């Protein structure tokens, strides 16, 4: 009797194991079936991003000049060593940091101010929102020409006309203060983007919390600093992250407004890479610079994403 019971238990156990294995096999097949439609998108992404990056790495390990196609030599990491000693590259890196952080921080502050103004009801609010969003919808080339010709021109620019009303002499902004001129154009373009993100956060804020703060006697400043800003933290971090990723690749404004000048005073890394590749014809060194910039951008983006995900985890636990 005991033997029959043991055999029956073993049979049931084997049957349960087969059922679990079949379920696992089916679930794996189901997962692959669901991932199947994503395979073309994955292959397309690899083809247009990873393969060009691998080719760029291959070029960075060679000494290749477009004017001398026969002088293609494998030099290993010599191009990377030349980058370390290139003072112009270091200056372009500093300009990239200044332009990126200056644009993102100023645009975020202005975006918060404008979002707070647009969050309260007033007549014509829809028209005001549309007008404030317009700069972000203009092509970078058009905005660069607008700023260099209509706003910052030393002869008939609107900014020089404005400061002339108070007795200040006209200033050739793109030559005397090229970084400032580029920042003005970039801040004008990116402030609407930051404003939209912050405005979305403000409209998602629970109204009962604000009413409770008002009942408890909290003034507008205390309500903003202790309730609104902590709520907007994730939106601000997301805006800063996206702004850094996009602004660090700025090329149009620099090319059209200052051409990297005077000299290389306003050249950032993308523009300097363009100069080395298509004006200096040094493909190997330009490729090495591109690899360094991509890796640095990836590290910055990973750090920022980790910070954002950490804030999401803290929000969920609380």
C-alpha positions as CSV (number, residue, x, y, z in Angstrom):
1,X,0.0,0.0,0.0
2,X,2.8,2.3,0.9
3,X,4.6,1.5,-2.4
4,X,1.5,2.3,-4.4
5,X,1.1,5.6,-2.5
6,X,4.7,6.5,-3.2
7,X,4.4,5.7,-6.9
8,X,1.2,7.8,-7.2
9,X,2.9,10.7,-5.5
10,X,5.9,10.4,-7.8
11,X,3.6,10.3,-10.8
12,X,1.7,13.4,-9.6
13,X,5.1,15.1,-9.0
14,X,6.3,14.3,-12.5
15,X,3.1,15.5,-14.0
16,X,3.3,18.8,-12.1
17,X,6.9,19.2,-13.3
18,X,5.9,18.6,-16.9
19,X,3.1,21.1,-16.5
20,X,5.4,23.7,-15.1
21,X,7.9,23.0,-17.9
22,X,5.3,23.2,-20.6
23,X,3.9,26.5,-19.1
24,X,7.4,27.9,-19.0
25,X,8.0,26.9,-22.6
26,X,4.7,28.4,-23.6
27,X,5.4,31.6,-21.7
28,X,8.8,31.9,-23.4
29,X,7.3,31.3,-26.8
30,X,4.6,33.9,-25.9
31,X,7.2,36.4,-25.0
32,X,9.1,35.9,-28.2
33,X,5.9,36.1,-30.1
34,X,5.2,39.4,-28.6
35,X,8.7,40.7,-29.2
36,X,8.6,39.6,-32.8
37,X,7.0,42.8,-34.2
38,X,9.8,44.8,-32.5
39,X,12.5,42.9,-34.2
40,X,12.5,45.1,-37.4
41,X,12.7,48.2,-35.3
42,X,15.6,46.8,-33.3
43,X,17.5,45.8,-36.5
44,X,16.8,49.3,-38.0
45,X,18.1,51.0,-34.8
46,X,21.2,48.9,-34.9
47,X,21.8,49.6,-38.6
48,X,21.5,53.4,-38.2
49,X,23.2,53.9,-34.9
50,X,25.6,51.1,-33.9
51,X,27.1,50.2,-37.3
52,X,28.0,53.9,-38.0
53,X,29.5,54.1,-34.5
54,X,31.6,51.0,-35.1
55,X,32.8,52.4,-38.4
56,X,33.7,55.7,-36.6
57,X,35.8,53.7,-34.1
58,X,37.6,52.0,-37.0
59,X,38.3,55.4,-38.6
60,X,39.6,56.7,-35.3
61,X,42.3,54.1,-35.2
62,X,43.6,55.1,-38.6
63,X,45.5,58.1,-40.0
64,X,43.2,59.1,-42.9
65,X,43.2,62.3,-44.8
66,X,40.7,63.0,-47.6
67,X,43.3,64.8,-49.7
68,X,45.6,61.8,-49.5
69,X,43.5,58.7,-49.9
70,X,46.5,56.4,-50.3
71,X,48.0,57.4,-46.9
72,X,45.5,55.3,-44.8
73,X,47.6,53.8,-42.0
74,X,46.7,52.0,-38.8
75,X,47.9,54.2,-35.9
76,X,46.1,52.6,-33.0
77,X,45.3,55.1,-30.2
78,X,47.6,57.8,-31.6
79,X,44.6,60.0,-32.6
80,X,43.3,59.9,-29.0
81,X,46.7,60.9,-27.7
82,X,46.7,63.9,-30.1
83,X,43.3,64.9,-28.7
84,X,44.7,65.1,-25.1
85,X,47.4,67.5,-26.2
86,X,45.1,69.6,-28.5
87,X,44.4,72.9,-26.7
88,X,41.7,73.8,-29.2
89,X,39.8,70.7,-28.4
90,X,40.0,71.5,-24.7
91,X,38.7,75.0,-25.4
92,X,35.9,73.6,-27.5
93,X,35.0,71.3,-24.6
94,X,34.9,74.2,-22.2
95,X,32.7,76.1,-24.6
96,X,30.4,73.1,-24.9
97,X,30.0,72.9,-21.2
98,X,29.4,76.7,-20.9
99,X,26.9,76.9,-23.7
100,X,25.0,73.7,-22.6
101,X,24.7,74.5,-18.9
102,X,24.1,78.2,-19.5
103,X,21.3,77.6,-22.0
104,X,19.7,74.8,-19.9
105,X,19.8,76.6,-16.6
106,X,18.6,80.0,-17.9
107,X,15.9,78.4,-20.0
108,X,14.7,76.3,-17.1
109,X,14.4,79.3,-14.8
110,X,12.6,81.4,-17.4
111,X,10.4,78.3,-18.2
112,X,9.4,78.0,-14.5
113,X,8.5,81.7,-14.3
114,X,6.5,81.6,-17.5
115,X,4.7,78.4,-16.5
116,X,3.7,79.9,-13.1
117,X,2.3,82.9,-15.0
118,X,0.4,80.7,-17.5
119,X,-1.0,78.3,-14.8
120,X,-3.3,81.0,-13.4
121,X,-6.5,81.9,-15.4
122,X,-6.6,85.2,-17.3
123,X,-8.3,86.4,-20.4
124,X,-6.3,85.4,-23.6
125,X,-4.4,82.7,-21.8
126,X,-4.7,80.4,-24.9
127,X,-3.3,83.0,-27.2
128,X,-0.4,83.7,-24.8
129,X,0.5,80.0,-24.6
130,X,0.5,79.7,-28.4
131,X,2.8,82.8,-28.8
132,X,5.2,81.6,-26.1
133,X,5.5,78.1,-27.7
134,X,6.2,79.5,-31.2
135,X,10.0,80.0,-30.7
136,X,10.4,76.2,-30.2
137,X,8.6,75.5,-33.4
138,X,10.9,77.6,-35.5
139,X,13.7,75.8,-37.3
140,X,17.2,76.4,-35.8
141,X,18.5,77.8,-39.1
142,X,15.7,80.4,-39.3
143,X,16.1,81.4,-35.6
144,X,19.9,81.8,-36.1
145,X,19.4,84.1,-39.1
146,X,16.7,86.0,-37.2
147,X,18.9,86.6,-34.2
148,X,22.1,87.4,-36.1
149,X,20.4,89.8,-38.6
150,X,17.3,91.3,-36.9
151,X,18.3,91.2,-33.3
152,X,22.1,91.4,-32.9
153,X,23.2,93.3,-36.0
154,X,25.5,96.1,-34.9
155,X,23.9,98.6,-37.4
156,X,20.2,98.0,-37.4
157,X,19.6,95.2,-34.8
158,X,16.7,95.6,-32.4
159,X,18.9,95.0,-29.3
160,X,21.3,97.7,-30.2
161,X,18.4,100.1,-31.0
162,X,17.0,99.3,-27.5
163,X,20.2,99.9,-25.6
164,X,20.8,103.0,-27.7
165,X,17.7,104.6,-26.1
166,X,19.6,104.7,-22.8
167,X,22.8,106.1,-24.4
168,X,24.8,102.8,-24.8
169,X,26.9,102.5,-27.9
170,X,26.0,99.8,-30.4
171,X,27.8,96.4,-29.8
172,X,28.8,93.9,-32.4
173,X,27.6,91.0,-30.3
174,X,28.6,88.1,-32.5
175,X,32.2,89.4,-32.6
176,X,32.7,90.9,-29.2
177,X,30.5,88.5,-27.1
178,X,30.0,85.4,-29.3
179,X,29.2,83.0,-26.5
180,X,26.6,85.4,-25.1
181,X,25.1,85.9,-28.6
182,X,24.7,82.1,-29.1
183,X,23.2,81.7,-25.6
184,X,20.6,84.4,-26.3
185,X,19.4,82.5,-29.4
186,X,19.5,79.1,-27.7
187,X,17.7,80.3,-24.6
188,X,15.0,82.0,-26.7
189,X,14.5,78.7,-28.6
190,X,14.5,76.3,-25.6
191,X,12.6,78.3,-23.0
192,X,9.2,77.2,-24.4
193,X,10.2,73.5,-24.2
194,X,11.1,73.9,-20.5
195,X,7.9,75.9,-19.9
196,X,5.7,73.2,-21.4
197,X,7.3,70.5,-19.1
198,X,6.9,72.6,-16.0
199,X,3.4,73.7,-17.0
200,X,2.4,70.0,-17.3
201,X,3.7,69.4,-13.8
202,X,1.8,72.4,-12.4
203,X,-1.4,71.2,-13.9
204,X,-0.9,67.7,-12.5
205,X,-0.4,69.1,-9.0
206,X,-3.2,68.0,-6.6
207,X,-5.4,71.0,-5.9
208,X,-6.5,69.7,-2.5
209,X,-2.9,70.0,-1.2
210,X,-2.7,73.6,-2.3
211,X,-6.1,74.3,-0.6
212,X,-4.9,72.7,2.6
213,X,-1.8,74.8,2.6
214,X,-3.8,77.9,2.1
215,X,-6.1,77.0,5.0
216,X,-3.1,76.3,7.2
217,X,-1.9,79.9,6.5
218,X,1.0,79.2,4.1
219,X,1.7,82.1,1.9
220,X,2.5,81.9,-1.8
221,X,6.2,81.7,-1.3
222,X,6.0,78.9,1.3
223,X,3.5,77.0,-0.8
224,X,5.9,77.3,-3.8
225,X,9.1,76.3,-2.0
226,X,7.7,73.5,0.2
227,X,4.9,72.0,-2.0
228,X,5.2,73.1,-5.7
229,X,8.9,72.8,-6.2
230,X,9.2,69.3,-4.7
231,X,6.3,68.2,-6.9
232,X,8.1,69.7,-9.9
233,X,11.4,68.1,-9.2
234,X,10.9,65.2,-11.6
235,X,9.7,67.5,-14.4
236,X,12.7,69.8,-13.9
237,X,15.2,66.9,-13.9
238,X,13.6,65.6,-17.1
239,X,13.8,69.0,-18.8
240,X,17.4,69.4,-17.7
241,X,18.4,65.9,-19.0
242,X,16.7,66.4,-22.4
243,X,18.0,69.9,-22.7
244,X,21.6,68.8,-22.1
245,X,21.3,65.9,-24.6
246,X,20.0,68.2,-27.3
247,X,21.9,71.5,-26.6
248,X,25.3,69.8,-26.4
249,X,24.9,68.9,-30.1
250,X,24.3,72.5,-31.1
251,X,25.7,73.3,-34.5
252,X,23.3,75.6,-36.5
253,X,23.5,78.6,-34.3
254,X,27.3,78.5,-34.1
255,X,27.8,77.9,-37.8
256,X,25.4,80.7,-38.9
257,X,26.0,83.3,-36.2
258,X,29.7,83.2,-35.4
259,X,31.2,80.4,-37.6
260,X,33.1,79.4,-34.4
261,X,34.9,82.7,-34.2
262,X,36.5,84.9,-33.7
263,X,39.1,82.2,-34.4
264,X,37.7,79.3,-32.3
265,X,36.5,81.4,-29.4
266,X,32.9,80.2,-29.8
267,X,33.4,76.7,-31.3
268,X,31.9,73.8,-29.4
269,X,32.8,70.2,-29.9
270,X,30.4,69.3,-32.7
271,X,31.6,72.4,-34.7
272,X,35.2,71.7,-34.0
273,X,34.7,68.1,-35.2
274,X,33.1,69.5,-38.4
275,X,36.1,71.8,-38.9
276,X,38.6,68.9,-38.5
277,X,36.7,66.6,-40.8
278,X,35.5,68.9,-43.6
279,X,37.9,71.8,-43.5
280,X,41.0,70.1,-42.2
281,X,40.2,66.8,-44.0
282,X,41.6,64.8,-41.0
283,X,39.0,62.0,-40.8
284,X,41.0,59.9,-38.3
285,X,41.3,62.7,-35.7
286,X,37.7,63.9,-36.2
287,X,36.5,60.3,-35.7
288,X,38.4,60.0,-32.5
289,X,36.9,63.3,-31.2
290,X,33.5,62.0,-32.1
291,X,34.0,58.8,-30.2
292,X,35.2,60.7,-27.1
293,X,32.2,63.1,-27.3
294,X,29.7,60.2,-27.7
295,X,31.1,58.3,-24.8
296,X,31.1,61.4,-22.6
297,X,27.5,62.1,-23.5
298,X,26.5,58.5,-22.7
299,X,28.1,58.8,-19.2
300,X,26.4,62.1,-18.5
301,X,23.0,60.8,-19.7
302,X,23.4,57.6,-17.6
303,X,24.2,59.6,-14.5
304,X,21.2,61.9,-15.1
305,X,18.8,59.0,-15.8
306,X,20.0,57.3,-12.6
307,X,19.2,60.4,-10.7
308,X,15.7,60.7,-12.2
309,X,14.9,57.0,-11.6
310,X,16.1,57.4,-8.0
311,X,13.7,60.2,-7.5
312,X,10.9,58.1,-9.0
313,X,11.7,55.3,-6.5
314,X,11.6,57.7,-3.6
315,X,8.3,59.1,-4.8
316,X,6.7,55.6,-5.1
317,X,8.0,54.6,-1.6
318,X,6.6,57.7,0.0
